[in-house]
Amino acid sequence: MYAATVIAVALVVVPIADHRLAVHPNLMIAFFVLMAAADLLTAHLLVQQFLAGGRLATLGLSSAYLYSTLMMVPYAVVFTGMQRSGAGSVWAEVCSPWLSLALFWGFPVVVAAQQGVVAALPARLGGPARTRRRAAAAVAAGAVLALVVVVTSLVVGAADRLPRLYQSGTQTPAGRWMVWAALLTTAASLLVVSRDLRRRPAVERWVVVAISSSLATAILYLAAPYRYTLGFYAARVTLLISSGVVLLALLAETANLYRRLSRAHEDLDRAHRELSCRAEHLATANRDLEAAGSWKSDVIATLTHEINQPLAVISAYSEELTQEWAAITDDERRAAVQALGNRVNQLLDMAAHLLVLCRAEPGEIHTQPVVLPIEQAMIRVTDNLTKQARVRVSVSYGPPGTAVWADPVHTHEVLTNFVTNAVKYSPGDIHVSAALNDTGSDVLFAVTDEGNGVPPDFVEHLFDRFTQAEQPGGARTGAGFGLYLSRLLAEANDGQVWYEDVVPHGSRFVLRLPCAQRSPEAEASLDLAHRELPSR
């Protein structure tokens, strides 16, 4: 639309194009500067588009605009010399008009020629030009500079032999023929460039505006065969405005490209953050799987090792009872059966602890806290002891009416583990007590024995998974489940477990649980706990 408008305006100006106006040298200087600047910026934008991944045709258009910019320099120099030498000099009648033809109508020819060259370029040359873009841009710029130097040298060097296109400020017949030739050449170039225009990028379509302005200039030159007429100035204004329009269009396209790149960059950042988040989640899941696999391997390895000892004892006593039943006394038989029962109980304890660990390790331990009187919790622990063990255990129930807010099953599990360990490893008396802490906010359950205690270097690992201190003689009587499970259950109920040395000898294992206040709701919770305890 703009190209058609330019030609239409030129045709409207044709009837008055030969109207003479005053000479304005400063206006011509401004035209040279602005025209060169606009074409140079356009060439720069186009070559940047090519360097950013554009087509080879974009580099060709950049070369055409660079040709226009460089050609403006000798034309401006010759035009200035013409102003000093007068209308009858060789500058005015030969050099200036021929360079004008090379500038204004050489541009459409260069555009059409580069389009043909790019289309006919062999693949073996087009490939390197696309991969080594900066080198291709440098070669194109060098070729344009050489072309400008050759054209300028031919015009200036052969000025005496070239036909005069102007004489005393008026076009000669040769000049009019050259303008007609320029008009036809420009029209042909416009037709060539306009083919398949819609299939080209927007930055390449605007060149038809520049070629249309060259066609309008040729029309005005034919209508006004004199210098400094209305057509003379209108032709240059048309060229300047068209160059500005093309430049603004390219700036708009560049800004639009920048916005699209910014949006693409934001999308890429968003995708990168999402991918990083997913990668982090995947890494976390992998770590969890590795931890679960490690835990499973530890359980299997520990059970494989620890289960052999009680099974070996069971096998030995079974063989003894089977083969020597008649040769042994009743007391020996009773001792063997008791040893078998102890080993079976040991295996049952391992199985029970393992079941709880299987529920606790993969995720959070689920608790059902109630108001649990400490006396009830401690009586239940002592009632589960054997007669021999119960004789060695003394109990101090603490302040009457005191209760904790905890899961009864978990509390029983931890206290039973402490008392069972004390019975197993301590030959002396065992004392189980409960008391409030200094602030009255927590209840401290303590199981104290008179055994050998825990080696100092092992205390920090006492509640770790699958760890157990060596007993005198190097014996091991468990799998290291109990204290680790006790720590998990205590922490799940907002409590804590720890170990203390007893002077002069012995051990104390302490369980801290939050204290509960008595209330009607608490009484209801307590009744519910009484009903659930046997079933759980």
C-alpha positions, 0 to 999 in steps of 0.5 A: 500500500505504501509503495503504491501510494509513493508512485501515485503521489509522484504521478500527482506531482508530474504536472507541476514537477518542472516548476523551478525553485531556488537553490538550497545547498544546505537542504542537499547536504541535509539530504545526503546526511540523513539518507546515508544515516537511514540506509546505514542503520537499515543495513545494520539492522538487517545484518544483525537479523542475519547474524541472529539466524536470518536467511541469506536473502537478508544478508543480500538486502543488507548489502544493497543498503550498504551499497546505497550508503557507501555510494552516497559518499562519492555522490555527495563529494561530486555534487559539492564539487559541482556547486563550486565549479558551476553548471557547465563543468564536467562535475555537473554534466557527467560525474554527478548525473552518472553517479546519481544513476548509479546511486538511485537506480543502481540500488534496485538493480543490486536488490534484484541481482542479490536475490538471483545470486542467493537463489542460484548459490550452490549448496556447498557455498550456502552451507558455510555461509549459514554456519560462518555468518560473521565471515559471510557478512564480512565477505559481503561488505568487502564485495560491496565496498569493491563495487562502489570503488569500481563504479566511482573509479569508472565514472570519475576516470572515464568522465571525458569519454562518457556521454553528457547527461546534462548541459547548461542545467538541462537534460540532454537526449542521452540523459533522457534515454538514460532516465528512461532506461533507469525507469524500465530497469527499476520497474523490472526490479520491482516486479522481480522482487515482488514475486512471492513477497508474502512468503518472505519475512517481514524485514525483507518485504519493506524493500519494495517501498525503497524500490518504489521510491526509486521508480517515483524518482525516475518518473519525476526526473522525466517530468522535470528535466531541470535541476532545482525544480519541484520534481527535483526536490520532491524526488529527494524528499520521496527517497528520504521519507521512504528510507525513514519509513523502511527504517522505522518498519525494521525497528518495529520488527526488531522490537517485535522480535525482541518481545517474542524472544523475551517471552520465549526466554521467560517461557524457557526460564519457567520451563527451566525452573519447573524442570529443576523442581522436578529434578529436585523432586526426582533426586529426593525420591531417588534418595528416599529409594536409596535410603529405603534400599539401604534400610532393607539391606541393613535389616536383611543383613542384620537379621541374617546374622542375628537370627543364626545364634538363637537358631543354632541354640534351638538346633543344639538343644533339640538335637540333645533332647532327641538323641539323649532324652533317656540319658539326661536327668529331669533337671537337664531336660527342664533347663534345655526346654527353658533355653529353647523357650528363651530363644523362641522368645528372643526370635519373637521379640525380633519379629515384633520389633521388625514389624513396628520398624516396617511401619515406622521407617517408610514414613511418619509414625501415626499416634493416637494420644490419650490421657494415660495415667502413669500408674496404669502405664507402669503396672502394665509393664511390670505385669508382663514380666516373668515371675523371676524378673518381677521379683527384681523390679521395684516401682515408684509411681510418682505424684498421684493422679499424674498422667501423660498425653501419649499413645498408650501402645507406644509408651508401653513399647518404650518402657517394656524395652527399657525394663527388658534390657535391664533384666537381660543385662543387669544381674542386680535390682532394677528400679522403675520410677516416674516424676515431674520435671522442674517445670511440671510440664513433662513426666520423666520415666526412668529405668535404673539398673545395677549393671556394667553400664554403656561404654563411654565411646558408644553412648552417642550411638546408643539409639542409632539403628542396628547398633549394639554395644559389645557385652563382656566376652564379645557376646551379642544378644539382640539385633539392635532394634529396640533402642532405635525403635524407642527413640522413634516412638518417643519422638512421634509422641513429642517426647525424648529418650536418653541415657545416663550413667549411674554412680558407682555403676549401672545405667539409667534410661529415661523417657520424657513425655508431655504431661496431661491435665485432668478434665471431663474430656480427658476422663472420656479419653482415659475411659477410651484408652482403658477399652482399647488397651487390651485389643491393641 
